[in-house]
Structure formats: structure tokens, C-alpha cells
């Protein structure tokens, strides 16, 4: 993958259909009648106001992956549970923290609770395009968490480093990308991010001083100019 692809965070969304979007349209090998019950249960859970029932589905252990039909059915139903605001918030937060399935995380990333969206933003199993959306969230804490997620694309990191209002702690993290000699980060893209951090009004003085000694001349020059003006 070249730097242009890395900057844009190219990633295939090939496993988005791990839930209802594909599973509801697949009739398992059991019988042609399996489609209707799954759809009916999905719709019931999606609109249910019974928090106890939703909680039980949320904490229920998933079938083994070897049981393909059962596993697909369970993840499809979890999508409905995750998208229902009547599911207890602690259950939605837990799902947002531990789930690796894009269809479920997409639902949770749109949750009205910033605590749930924050958990998605921190989830390192989330796809980079989904984490990228959360870097634009209405909640500053969610945005910062998404920017610090290792899955975030370089494009979103660069935009974050250029944005006013990003916390000093998050800017510290962005300034660390590619800074060490042992780093496997793209030298070009990480330097672009560090330079943007140096020019951000919210950068802390210690970080700015460190950037003035950066191994990349563009970064060190930008940081030095800011220091000389202060």
C-alpha cells in the first residue's frame, strides 16, 4: 500500500454484512421457512421496549463459529438489540467495547449516548472508515478517542492535527507518531501529522519544544518558528 492509499485509509468493507444486512436475506440450509422467523424476531427486538428481554439478548453468549447458521443468526439479532435505545446503556457500552462486527458497531456509533459512541471510538476492532466518522462526532471526547485509535487513517489524523479544539493530550499522541527511530509508521505521512501538530494553537509547550528537535526538518522548522513567535 503506497502513501496515498495510507493517507486515505483504504480498507475493504467486505465484512460489513456480518449481520442483518446479509443474514436476513440468507435462507439457511435448514429450510426455506428460516427467513421469516429471523425477520420477525429481528423486528421484534428492534422495536421492543422490554429492557430485561433486550439485556438477556445483549449478554447471551454467541454460538461457536462452527455453527455458521446459529452464529449468523445471533449476530443479526445483536444488531437489532444494539440499535434499540431501550437496551440498557451499560449493555450497549459493553457491546461497543467488545464487538468486532461492523454491522453492530455501525448501529452503536449512531447511539444517542456519547458513552456508547466513545466505546466504539476506542474499539480497535472497528474499521478505519467507521472510526473516521467518529473523528467528526459532536462530542469532543469521542472525537479525541477516535483520533487516538490505531485504526484511524492518516487522512483523519492529519485533519485532526489541523483542527482547533483538539485536546493537548490528543495532540501529544499525534505528535508521537513516527517520531522514534523504531517506529514503523510512514515517515512521510507521520511527519505531515507532526508538522500540523506544531502549527496547532492547542499544542502544549513541552510537545512544541520536542517537535523543534524533530528528526524531520520540515517539522522542526515549523515548531521552531512557532516558538520564536511566542
Buried (B, 14 or more C-beta within 10 A) or exposed (E): EEEEEBBBBEBEEEEBBBBBBBBBEBEBEEEEEBBEEBBEBBEEBBEBEEBEBBBEBBEEEEBEEEEEBBBBBBBBBBBBBBBBEBBBEEBBBBBBBEBBBBBBBBBBBEBEBBBBBBBBBBBEBBBBBBBBBBBEBEBEBBBBBBBBBEBBBBBBBBBBBBBEEBBBEBBBBBBBBBBEEEEEBBEEBBBBBBBBBBBBEEBBEEBBEBBBEBEBEEBBBBBBEBBEEE
